[in-house]
Amino acid sequence: MTAHEGPPEGYIEPITAWSVEYVDPSEPEVGSHQVGAFTTETEAVRLRQRLATGGFFAELHINIIPVHRRVEDWEWDR
């Protein structure tokens, strides 16, 4: 597919997920771990704040993830 072509037939816009994640300071080489994922940023922020207030052992980040239904849709959006 070239940049001049339109989206694939049946294209569906991705939804957005907000994932609350951390990197374990004792195992940084492992990468990030997901605590929870939400369909709204508001809920992800609420969880991050709740865990931080409760003394979560690592710094928490919110990762924004586009979620596609089909590979063809993902390929178009890359």
PyRosetta script that sets phi, psi and omega in degrees:
from pyrosetta import init, pose_from_sequence

init()
pose = pose_from_sequence("MTAHEGPPEGYIEPITAWSVEYVDPSEPEVGSHQVGAFTTETEAVRLRQRLATGGFFAELHINIIPVHRRVEDWEWDR")
pose.set_psi(1, 135.7)
pose.set_omega(1, 178.8)
pose.set_phi(2, -101.4)
pose.set_psi(2, 166.9)
pose.set_omega(2, -179.2)
pose.set_phi(3, -65.5)
pose.set_psi(3, -18.8)
pose.set_omega(3, -177.2)
pose.set_phi(4, -86.1)
pose.set_psi(4, -13.1)
pose.set_omega(4, 179.0)
pose.set_phi(5, -82.1)
pose.set_psi(5, 155.1)
pose.set_omega(5, 176.5)
pose.set_phi(6, -78.1)
pose.set_psi(6, -178.8)
pose.set_omega(6, 179.0)
pose.set_phi(7, -64.6)
pose.set_psi(7, 160.4)
pose.set_omega(7, -179.9)
pose.set_phi(8, -64.6)
pose.set_psi(8, 154.4)
pose.set_omega(8, 178.4)
pose.set_phi(9, -57.7)
pose.set_psi(9, 133.4)
pose.set_omega(9, -179.9)
pose.set_phi(10, 80.1)
pose.set_psi(10, 12.9)
pose.set_omega(10, -177.1)
pose.set_phi(11, -53.9)
pose.set_psi(11, 136.1)
pose.set_omega(11, 176.9)
pose.set_phi(12, -125.7)
pose.set_psi(12, 127.4)
pose.set_omega(12, 177.5)
pose.set_phi(13, -57.9)
pose.set_psi(13, 143.2)
pose.set_omega(13, 178.0)
pose.set_phi(14, -71.9)
pose.set_psi(14, 155.2)
pose.set_omega(14, 169.7)
pose.set_phi(15, -90.4)
pose.set_psi(15, 165.9)
pose.set_omega(15, 178.9)
pose.set_phi(16, -111.1)
pose.set_psi(16, 135.2)
pose.set_omega(16, 174.0)
pose.set_phi(17, -118.0)
pose.set_psi(17, 143.0)
pose.set_omega(17, 176.3)
pose.set_phi(18, -110.4)
pose.set_psi(18, 116.7)
pose.set_omega(18, -175.9)
pose.set_phi(19, -106.5)
pose.set_psi(19, 127.9)
pose.set_omega(19, 175.7)
pose.set_phi(20, -89.4)
pose.set_psi(20, 122.9)
pose.set_omega(20, -172.5)
pose.set_phi(21, -136.2)
pose.set_psi(21, 162.8)
pose.set_omega(21, 175.4)
pose.set_phi(22, -148.3)
pose.set_psi(22, 161.0)
pose.set_omega(22, 170.9)
pose.set_phi(23, -112.2)
pose.set_psi(23, 124.6)
pose.set_omega(23, 179.6)
pose.set_phi(24, -68.0)
pose.set_psi(24, 117.9)
pose.set_omega(24, -177.8)
pose.set_phi(25, -60.1)
pose.set_psi(25, -23.2)
pose.set_omega(25, 179.3)
pose.set_phi(26, -83.8)
pose.set_psi(26, -12.6)
pose.set_omega(26, 179.5)
pose.set_phi(27, -141.1)
pose.set_psi(27, 57.0)
pose.set_omega(27, -175.5)
pose.set_phi(28, -62.4)
pose.set_psi(28, -24.9)
pose.set_omega(28, -179.0)
pose.set_phi(29, -69.0)
pose.set_psi(29, -18.1)
pose.set_omega(29, -179.6)
pose.set_phi(30, -72.5)
pose.set_psi(30, -30.0)
pose.set_omega(30, -178.6)
pose.set_phi(31, 100.7)
pose.set_psi(31, -162.0)
pose.set_omega(31, -174.4)
pose.set_phi(32, -87.9)
pose.set_psi(32, 154.6)
pose.set_omega(32, 176.7)
pose.set_phi(33, -120.4)
pose.set_psi(33, 142.2)
pose.set_omega(33, 179.5)
pose.set_phi(34, -93.4)
pose.set_psi(34, 130.7)
pose.set_omega(34, 175.6)
pose.set_phi(35, -91.3)
pose.set_psi(35, -42.2)
pose.set_omega(35, -179.7)
pose.set_phi(36, -168.1)
pose.set_psi(36, 157.9)
pose.set_omega(36, 178.3)
pose.set_phi(37, -133.6)
pose.set_psi(37, 145.1)
pose.set_omega(37, -172.6)
pose.set_phi(38, -137.0)
pose.set_psi(38, 159.6)
pose.set_omega(38, 178.5)
pose.set_phi(39, -90.6)
pose.set_psi(39, -1.2)
pose.set_omega(39, 174.1)
pose.set_phi(40, -133.8)
pose.set_psi(40, 146.2)
pose.set_omega(40, 177.5)
pose.set_phi(41, -65.0)
pose.set_psi(41, -35.3)
pose.set_omega(41, -179.3)
pose.set_phi(42, -55.6)
pose.set_psi(42, -45.6)
pose.set_omega(42, -178.7)
pose.set_phi(43, -69.7)
pose.set_psi(43, -36.7)
pose.set_omega(43, 177.2)
pose.set_phi(44, -63.7)
pose.set_psi(44, -41.9)
pose.set_omega(44, 178.2)
pose.set_phi(45, -64.5)
pose.set_psi(45, -41.1)
pose.set_omega(45, 178.6)
pose.set_phi(46, -59.4)
pose.set_psi(46, -45.1)
pose.set_omega(46, 179.6)
pose.set_phi(47, -65.1)
pose.set_psi(47, -45.5)
pose.set_omega(47, 179.6)
pose.set_phi(48, -58.2)
pose.set_psi(48, -44.6)
pose.set_omega(48, 179.4)
pose.set_phi(49, -64.4)
pose.set_psi(49, -43.9)
pose.set_omega(49, -179.5)
pose.set_phi(50, -60.4)
pose.set_psi(50, -46.1)
pose.set_omega(50, -179.1)
pose.set_phi(51, -68.3)
pose.set_psi(51, -40.1)
pose.set_omega(51, 178.7)
pose.set_phi(52, -63.8)
pose.set_psi(52, -42.0)
pose.set_omega(52, 178.5)
pose.set_phi(53, -63.6)
pose.set_psi(53, -33.9)
pose.set_omega(53, 179.7)
pose.set_phi(54, -80.8)
pose.set_psi(54, 2.8)
pose.set_omega(54, 176.9)
pose.set_phi(55, 82.8)
pose.set_psi(55, 34.6)
pose.set_omega(55, 177.8)
pose.set_phi(56, -50.8)
pose.set_psi(56, 140.9)
pose.set_omega(56, -170.3)
pose.set_phi(57, -73.8)
pose.set_psi(57, -8.1)
pose.set_omega(57, -178.4)
pose.set_phi(58, -138.7)
pose.set_psi(58, 161.4)
pose.set_omega(58, 176.7)
pose.set_phi(59, -70.4)
pose.set_psi(59, 135.4)
pose.set_omega(59, -178.3)
pose.set_phi(60, -103.4)
pose.set_psi(60, 141.5)
pose.set_omega(60, 178.7)
pose.set_phi(61, -127.8)
pose.set_psi(61, 156.8)
pose.set_omega(61, 173.8)
pose.set_phi(62, -110.6)
pose.set_psi(62, 124.5)
pose.set_omega(62, 179.4)
pose.set_phi(63, -106.3)
pose.set_psi(63, 128.7)
pose.set_omega(63, 179.1)
pose.set_phi(64, -92.7)
pose.set_psi(64, 125.6)
pose.set_omega(64, -174.0)
pose.set_phi(65, -125.9)
pose.set_psi(65, 118.9)
pose.set_omega(65, 171.7)
pose.set_phi(66, -76.8)
pose.set_psi(66, 133.0)
pose.set_omega(66, -178.3)
pose.set_phi(67, -114.4)
pose.set_psi(67, 116.3)
pose.set_omega(67, -179.1)
pose.set_phi(68, -98.6)
pose.set_psi(68, 154.5)
pose.set_omega(68, 177.3)
pose.set_phi(69, -87.6)
pose.set_psi(69, -29.1)
pose.set_omega(69, -176.0)
pose.set_phi(70, -136.4)
pose.set_psi(70, 153.8)
pose.set_omega(70, 177.1)
pose.set_phi(71, -60.2)
pose.set_psi(71, -39.4)
pose.set_omega(71, -178.3)
pose.set_phi(72, -60.9)
pose.set_psi(72, -38.2)
pose.set_omega(72, 178.8)
pose.set_phi(73, -68.2)
pose.set_psi(73, -41.6)
pose.set_omega(73, 177.5)
pose.set_phi(74, -61.0)
pose.set_psi(74, -45.2)
pose.set_omega(74, 179.9)
pose.set_phi(75, -59.2)
pose.set_psi(75, -40.0)
pose.set_omega(75, -179.9)
pose.set_phi(76, -64.6)
pose.set_psi(76, -37.8)
pose.set_omega(76, -175.2)
pose.set_phi(77, -85.1)
pose.set_psi(77, -7.6)
pose.set_omega(77, -175.9)
pose.set_phi(78, -63.2)
pose.dump_pdb("model.pdb")
